[in-house]
Structures are given as C-alpha cells and as structure tokens.
C-alpha cells in the first residue's frame, strides 16, 4: 500500500473522531513516516511510555531514516476505546534529528489496571493504533498474563513467534536481550542483514534496529501490549564484559562503539527518560511494579560485569568461584537485595539474561559467560533473598536458545533446599528450527527439570497463589507462519518454591 493510500485509509476510518489530532497541517515534507510501528513500555499504575520513530526510508545508510534536518512536532493521543471516541490524554512531542526523530512520551494521569489505545500523527500522517495497559494499583492483585522471550536473529528465520505472542493479547511482554544481532550478513541466511557488515557505529546500529522493526510480526507484538525490555550482549558485541571486548574485529575504540550501541538501543525502545544514556553508560536496571501481585526486577548483566574467567567458553575453572567476582556489580547487587527486602509484591520476578542455576557438563565444565562463572555473586543473591523470606522468587532468563526450567538450590552440591525457580525462554529465531527430539537433561544437574530445543516463548499466568507456566513453541522458523503449541507446563506456588506438575 502506498503512503497516500495508507493515509487515506486511516483518515477515512476515523472520520468524525479525534478531531484535535485530525486538524489541518502543512503540506507533507516527507512520505509515510511510521514504517517502524508503535510501542508502549514500562507500565505504571497511572501510565506508561509511548514510542515511535519517524523514518519514511528506514534503511537509508546514514541511519537517519529519510527525515529532513528539522524538528518535527508529533501529536499523540491516548483513548479509553479503540475508535478514539473517548480521548483521555493528548499532547505534542518534538522529534529531532539528533535522536533519529524518535519519540518517547511518558503518559501519566490514567486509571490503574485497564486497557488504553494510542496513536501518533506527524505531518498529516497517522500511525498504527497500539494497545497498552496500566499496572494495577498497589493493594490489588489481579491475575497477570505475561509473556517473555529473547534472541531474535533476523537472518536465522522469520519472526512468527512474535506474531503468536501478539495473538495471545497478554498484559505485559518482557524481552530479555539480543533484540538485534550485530554480525555481518551471511550468504546462507534465511534473510540478510542490513547493512551487510558487522555494525560498529551509530548509523549502522540505527539501520540494524530499523531493519528489525520493519518486520510486521515484531510490530504486532509491540503494538499489542506494553514491553519491559533489557539487553544482553548482541545489542553491542557478542560476549562483551563492561568495556572489555570479545575480540578485536572490527578494530576501533570500544567505548565509542558502546556509546553508539546504547544510544541506538534507547532510540528504538519504549524506555523512560531515566534510561537516557550518558555516553557509554546507561542505567537499564530498574523495577516495574504490578500492583501488589509482582515486582519485576529487571537486571543488566553486561555493563558492570568482571571479564569472563579462564578466557570465556565452557571450562573447568576454579577462578570462576573467586569471592570478589561479580556479574551485576556491587551497586546493582545491593539495589536488587534491597528491593527484594521490601517485599513490594507476592512475587519477586528477576528479568535477566544468562543461565542462573548451576549447569555442569559431564566433565564438570561450566559456562564462564553465565552465572556459573560468577558463583559468589549468585550465592550472595540466593542466600540474601532466602534469609529475607522471599518465597515467591522466580528468575526469568534468555540467551541460550533453548527452553529450560530449574529449581534453584541453596547449595547445588548438597541439593539441600529449593530457594527459587528459574524459567529459561528459548529464542524467537536464533539457532534456526532447532530439534524437538534433542535431550539436554543430565544426572549432573538433578535440579534441572525441563529442556526443549525449539523456538518460541514462555507464557505465565500469575495469581496471588500460583504461577501457571507454559513453554510455547513453533516447529519451524526457516519458513513462515507456523502455529504455536505448548511443549511443557508447570505450576509454581507462591509460598512453595520450585516446579510442580500442572
């Protein structure tokens, strides 16, 4: 559909409503700008963040999306109904070139625990309509349907799982990292990256984010519910640790590369002003409260970590157990334990990136990139929340392109007592189609209860007493449009840590 037809269709469908948004504007200076869709994020009881970016030519090599070098007013509306007959909040934001004409609006003054719809207008064009939801009020604990996933490699397949997530119409979506991949294009990929080189400057990171956001399945998932995203490594460079690189290619100043990557990440995510990066630093760890039901503690396990021990990889490595090693950094560790001590909700849910439970190979090797490479940090957290009496602790994990479920043990060697539960989502596409028959469980890890190598996401339905968990999968991502199915189910009881049969 051309830009003109798109504009005519939307305006025609909204005749007589939302008149403030439909006031006459000057002649268009650019074509249809909402090619990257719309999004909402980080819900609170009185509002949420709204996001869009103006980019009529999103894959232009300069990363500026085909926009003129001028500030552009962008009107926004929030309505209590999908047809915008009850507009409850509206305003104008300014999209500027230095932020790639991205828009972040922090909407407040809304009612807790209800659905809203939103849209934008710029230069006479109207965006797609998005659906958002405010968090419940403190003191209430209505049931929450939440989906989480990670690892969406554009070249590895189609984003069908995002489409299936949209069809679930959840209350909240968490993305646990590797939203984009930084690598060069492959000649054998299902789809090809743009630009074709490994990205390392601001223009290239902007183009890569824009390419992912042009995918209609990803746009559908963003438009259906608020997101709470956190990053892992591929948003910058594979397996980086703080300012320590994984390798030396491409050559260059890694601080400058991280600065560019963090800026582009913020420009493309529905994040609050508190997350605006300052050069190569960005405080992404934060809390999202869902009434008195749950507190989401969203962690950053890349920016503050010590370098991986023993040269990274899977190793038998005593250095990994050194008491001073940290994955979170001291400040984030203290922040997390303090937040859990406050017991702000029945459930404390940690949204983070890398495998948390101990996982030993047959020869005793462990992943140096995961919490097994930082065992003292993990032990302090587990013993800390256990001592505080946090019984409803659930760790959500991405990164490993497989579905796993584990009981978290106070002592993994003694297997003495369960202190929490870990749910690991598989990837959207990373790893390709996978192998449904693959067996990943081992007698070395009796606390690990579930494994599946297929693409998809995890669905949780949480009440004040229990969390119902479904591992959801599609059979193939190298071809389009497969249905989703449940490949494993568990229950977690709020006062009884660990996995139970449904």
Secondary structure by P-SEA (a helix, b strand, c coil): ccaaaaaaaaaaaaccccccccccccccccccccccccccccccccbbbbbbbbbccccccccccccccbbbbbbbbbbcccccccccccbbbbbcccccbbbbbbccccccccccccccccccccccbbbbbbccccccccbbbbbbccccccccccaaaaaaaaaacccbbbbccccccccccccccccccccccccccaaaaaaaaaaaaacaaaaaaaacbbbbcccccccccccccccccccccccccaaaaaaaaaaaaaacccccccccccccccccbbbbbccccbbbbccccccccccccccccccccccccccccccccaaaaaaaaaaaaacccccbbbbbccccccccccccccccccccccaaaaaaaaaaaaaacccbbbbbbccccbbbbbbbbccccccccccbbbbbbbbcccccccccccccccccccccccccccccbbbbbbcccbbbbbbcccccccccbbbbbbcccbbbbccccccccc
